[in-house]
Amino acid sequence: MTLPWKHIPILAGEIADFILTEPDGVYVDGTLGLGGHAKFFLSRLGPKARIVGFDKDEEALAMARENVSDGRLTAVHASYTQAAQTLAELGLPKASGALFDLGLSSYQLDNPARGFSLLRDGPLDMRFDLSASLTAEKIVNEWGLADLERILLDYGEERNAHAIAMAVMAARREGKITTTFQLKNIVERVVRGRGKIHPATQTFQALRIAVNDELGCVERVASLLPDILKPGGRAAVLTFHSLEDRLVKTRFKEMAAGGQWKLVNKHVVAPSYEEVRRNPRARSAKLRVIERV
Ligand SMILES: C[S@@+](CC[C@H](N)C(=O)[O-])C[C@H]1O[C@@H](n2cnc3c(N)ncnc32)[C@H](O)[C@@H]1O
């Protein structure tokens, strides 16, 4: 079927080569999205293979089910942090491989109603899970100066965190900040862009990470893996910014030092020039893979 939104799976062939170690194995797709990777993996797997795909976003799951349309896929509305419990509930053994393709999909970014993009006017939402209570609007209108500044620094690495947080506090005294363009304009008034990067890029990144507890979930991947992978099983993590990549690199190194895990690729794998030319959103992707010994 043709989806109304497109998301091209990144490094799909490389990830399949790394993690699909058994044709009829069980696999976890921690971030199913529109099912691009899952569909590709199923084209390489045998008739008895199973993929359990997780997403916090029910809209994405509905599209993934249509896009993949394969009885070997079970799509679950939950955080990937629930993966071990879900495998057990489904009566499945530990997995031969797992993928965590972090961040958001092109569908979420390009859909103005979701409020992720500073290029499209929409409500300040930014939730992956539309049933969750915390939105970007809540943070921007209700959080105190210190907390706003902290997330801009910690999740946006924004050097103008204080000035932006002050500007948000001043603007909200004039009225509620409810749209992406309102926030973008507030940031533009106090920060100049660097090169091609829009001045509000890091603010939007910080809010998105805070709304979805993204780094908290990534942090939990390391402790999760022993419960979802069998010996010989491999996990691939695809990151899109330095905060996530540093976290994954550090945790994987710690795991490998313990002797029960080994790094499959000593150096990070990045998309080829050709892949980035075809799919510019692949440009900042970094892949790390670890194996349970
Ligand atoms: C980059 S997209 C995945 C795209 C997918 N690999 C594909 O090829 O279509 C990331 C997806 O992960 C979801 N997500 C992010 N954090 C999650 C979490 N902790 N648990 C489950 N899903 C999550 C987002 O809602 C988004 O749909």
The ligand as an ORCA input file, in Angstrom:
! r2SCAN-3c Opt
* xyz 0 1
  C      13.003      6.921     13.744
  S      11.380      6.331     14.018
  C      11.455      4.643     13.582
  C      11.277      4.403     12.122
  C      11.220      2.936     11.747
  N      12.460      2.250     12.038
  C      10.877      2.773     10.274
  O      11.719      2.279      9.510
  O       9.748      3.134      9.869
  C      11.307      6.254     15.758
  C       9.980      5.777     16.327
  O      10.211      5.376     17.670
  C       9.130      5.750     18.474
  N       9.664      5.817     19.843
  C      10.523      6.708     20.375
  N      10.818      6.383     21.648
  C      10.145      5.222     21.923
  C      10.053      4.367     23.056
  N      10.703      4.628     24.206
  N       9.298      3.256     22.967
  C       8.620      2.963     21.814
  N       8.651      3.747     20.712
  C       9.416      4.861     20.765
  C       8.648      7.060     17.883
  O       7.293      7.264     18.193
  C       8.889      6.828     16.374
  O       7.727      6.352     15.754
*
